[in-house]
Amino acid sequence: MSDDAAIRNVVARLAILADDGDLEEYVGLFADDALWEMPGAAIQGRENLLAGAIERRAAGTVGPGSNTRHVITTQAVAVDGDEAVSDAYWQFWANTATEPSIALFGTYRDRLVRTDGGWKLAHRTISYG
């Protein structure tokens, strides 16, 4: 598989697993010291990313039974050796079982690194709009 395809798969798997999947697999797609930033919040490290994902699922805002979906649309990937940048538009859909509507949308700016275990997300910056 090409680096481009592998990186696109990491971004897609993160979205799928956030909605309905194994959270250990989800955090396994991040580098050990990964940084996840969005307006008003920043989380660093796999343990903290896992705790945040568990908290969001417990609150019912995402995950099984929440009727939400993360959708990745337009994406551009640039690879430079063992590092890469992926820019993508995202949509967060709510009420997918009854009256689907876009609740949020924005951009992901992801920096990924090649590891012995494949490409891992090292830094995600989330912006709205």
Secondary structure, 3 states (H helix, E strand, C coil): CCHHHHHHHHHHHHHHHHHHCCHHHHHHCEEEEEEEEECCEEEECHHHHHHHHHHHHHHCCCCCCCCCEEEEEEEEEEEECCEEEEEEEEEEEECCCCCCEEEEEEEEEEEEEEECCEEEEEEEEEEEC
